Amino acid sequence: MISQKMTDRINLQINRELYSAYLYLAMAAKLTGQGYAGIGKWLTVQYHEEMFHAMKFVKYLAEQGAAVKYEAVAAPEIKSAVVKDVFKQVYAHEQFVTGSIREMVELARAEKDYATENLLAWYIDEQVEEEKNDTEILQLVDLIGGGAQGLFMLNIELGKREAKIALDFTKV
Ligand code: FEO
């Protein structure tokens, strides 16, 4: 049986995952609008990943007989439309999400809620992957430089990303 406190915390995390999805969707529109269709595709794939993260929590609450509560999702704020700055914001955002998941693990441990702790292990691994992706892109940006040719190559490279998660949320 899951506690009300943990149910509330998971619902907060669902909102944070939905905000993440919304942020990446907004970034995708912004970058695609600037002519970076490849980077826009990378960000759109990330949007799908975030929706998957949210729906995995939704499914878990349903399995636990706990109520899902959807709150308003804040408007996404893009701090800069410069490519490198966008990925710096992406990285900072993912570090925030990692901190949020870690807080949940602490709560699960305090409550001896082993089922939720077990679920959260998947998210901990996922955050390692996401932060790794972001640091690699930032390294790539530095490597190829911020000139037109470098950004042209980065756009092609990031456009190769394909979704690894199920886009059908009944399969989360
Ligand atoms: Fe759902 Fe990007 O963490």
Residues whose N, C-alpha, C, O or C-beta is under 5 A from the ligand:
A	BS01	FEO	E17 S20 E50 H53 V97 E130
